[in-house]
Amino acid sequence: MTGAAPLLDVRDVARRYGGVTAIANVNMTVQAGEITGVIGPNGAGKTTLFNVISGFTPPSEGQVFWKGKPIVRLSTHRIARLGIGRTFQNLRVFPNMTVFDNVSVGALGHIGFPAWRALVPGVGQSRAQAIIRKTWEALDTVGLADRAGELAANLSYGRRRYLEIARALATAPELLILDEPAAGLNDSETAELAGLIRSLNAGGATILLVEHDMALVMGVCRRVVVLAAGRKIADGSPAEVQEDATVRQAYLGASDDGA
Ligand SMILES: Nc1ncnc2c1ncn2[C@@H]1O[C@H](COP(=O)(O)OP(=O)(O)OP(=O)(O)O)[C@@H](O)[C@H]1O
């Protein structure tokens, strides 16, 4: 643990859906510059935690601080603009739009482009240029620049995962939240993804990663938080959590943990 103030600080967060407690008493921090993993058996509450952090779900209890400021109850849009970008477990690619347009949607949401601005000479133009620049940068980072003009429907499943990452990158996130980015990828694609995650991190992005692929998590994360049945049961280095008896039990006890 470093003594520096965390970039993200999740405090005593709970989220209930009627009688179902998806997560409870969850505390965790993310330090700037780190790659932090969140693992846990199916239904452990990982996606719910990500949804709370990114504003897609309000917590029933608790607070989330971004650079020391509370962010719960801010809109997803505001949270994205503060610097938290995310991908989704289920791909949200628009198949009938080009690769470029799929990504520019992310840049547009971040930079903003109210319609009236397009009518003001100079103003509209500079915004449009910023959107185009951010879009190309993001496509370049994930290696999809040469396919910018193709329909997203033409991309393989693995490349669509990269497209989703590019869209999140186009919002210029300081914290990039990746929700099961390796789902559906084969071994070589997953190894390539590990390289991309490391290079994004080397380029300055702080990363929060939910994954079932243990080799990926243990290979790229410096810290791993383990959830089981909505509670945090471990938080430490990959070696520490792998040796943790409670973690082993949680996985052994899970009928289908996918790990
Ligand atoms: N909108 C919702 N309404 C009701 N229950 C929900 C809702 N979202 C999540 N839950 C429940 O909360 C619990 C945690 O779900 P969540 O999807 O966060 O787990 P997870 O760890 O991401 O699972 P997986 O690895 O299968 O994606 C589950 O019991 C789930 O059924």
The ligand as an SDF file (V2000), in Angstrom:
LIG
                    3D

 31 33  0  0  0  0  0  0  0  0999 V2000
  -30.8520   -5.4970  -11.7300 N   0  0  0  0  0  0  0  0  0  0  0  0
  -30.8410   -6.5110  -10.8720 C   0  0  0  0  0  0  0  0  0  0  0  0
  -31.9820   -6.9570  -10.2950 N   0  0  0  0  0  0  0  0  0  0  0  0
  -31.9820   -7.9720   -9.4230 C   0  0  0  0  0  0  0  0  0  0  0  0
  -30.8840   -8.6400   -9.0220 N   0  0  0  0  0  0  0  0  0  0  0  0
  -29.7100   -8.2600   -9.5620 C   0  0  0  0  0  0  0  0  0  0  0  0
  -29.6220   -7.1770  -10.5130 C   0  0  0  0  0  0  0  0  0  0  0  0
  -28.3170   -7.0210  -10.8630 N   0  0  0  0  0  0  0  0  0  0  0  0
  -27.6280   -7.9600  -10.1890 C   0  0  0  0  0  0  0  0  0  0  0  0
  -28.4660   -8.6960   -9.4050 N   0  0  0  0  0  0  0  0  0  0  0  0
  -28.0800   -9.8040   -8.5280 C   0  0  0  0  0  0  0  0  0  0  0  0
  -26.9810   -9.3700   -7.7540 O   0  0  0  0  0  0  0  0  0  0  0  0
  -26.0330  -10.4220   -7.6270 C   0  0  0  0  0  0  0  0  0  0  0  0
  -24.6800   -9.9700   -8.1720 C   0  0  0  0  0  0  0  0  0  0  0  0
  -24.7570   -9.8470   -9.5840 O   0  0  0  0  0  0  0  0  0  0  0  0
  -23.5600   -9.3060  -10.4840 P   0  0  0  0  0  0  0  0  0  0  0  0
  -24.0130   -9.3580  -11.9000 O   0  0  0  0  0  0  0  0  0  0  0  0
  -23.0720   -8.0110   -9.9630 O   0  0  0  0  0  0  0  0  0  0  0  0
  -22.4620  -10.4230  -10.2080 O   0  0  0  0  0  0  0  0  0  0  0  0
  -21.1230  -10.7230  -11.0300 P   0  0  0  0  0  0  0  0  0  0  0  0
  -20.0800  -11.0280  -10.0200 O   0  0  0  0  0  0  0  0  0  0  0  0
  -20.8330   -9.6190  -11.9780 O   0  0  0  0  0  0  0  0  0  0  0  0
  -21.5350  -12.0380  -11.8050 O   0  0  0  0  0  0  0  0  0  0  0  0
  -20.9700  -12.6450  -13.1940 P   0  0  0  0  0  0  0  0  0  0  0  0
  -19.5610  -13.0390  -12.9460 O   0  0  0  0  0  0  0  0  0  0  0  0
  -21.8690  -13.8100  -13.4200 O   0  0  0  0  0  0  0  0  0  0  0  0
  -21.1090  -11.5730  -14.2360 O   0  0  0  0  0  0  0  0  0  0  0  0
  -26.6100  -11.6190   -8.3610 C   0  0  0  0  0  0  0  0  0  0  0  0
  -27.2830  -12.4150   -7.4030 O   0  0  0  0  0  0  0  0  0  0  0  0
  -27.5780  -11.0020   -9.3140 C   0  0  0  0  0  0  0  0  0  0  0  0
  -28.6170  -11.8870   -9.6240 O   0  0  0  0  0  0  0  0  0  0  0  0
  1  2  1  0
  2  3  1  0
  2  7  2  0
  3  4  2  0
  4  5  1  0
  5  6  2  0
  6  7  1  0
  6 10  1  0
  7  8  1  0
  8  9  2  0
  9 10  1  0
 10 11  1  0
 11 12  1  0
 11 30  1  0
 12 13  1  0
 13 14  1  0
 13 28  1  0
 14 15  1  0
 15 16  1  0
 16 17  2  0
 16 18  1  0
 16 19  1  0
 19 20  1  0
 20 21  2  0
 20 22  1  0
 20 23  1  0
 23 24  1  0
 24 25  2  0
 24 26  1  0
 24 27  1  0
 28 29  1  0
 28 30  1  0
 30 31  1  0
M  END
$$$$
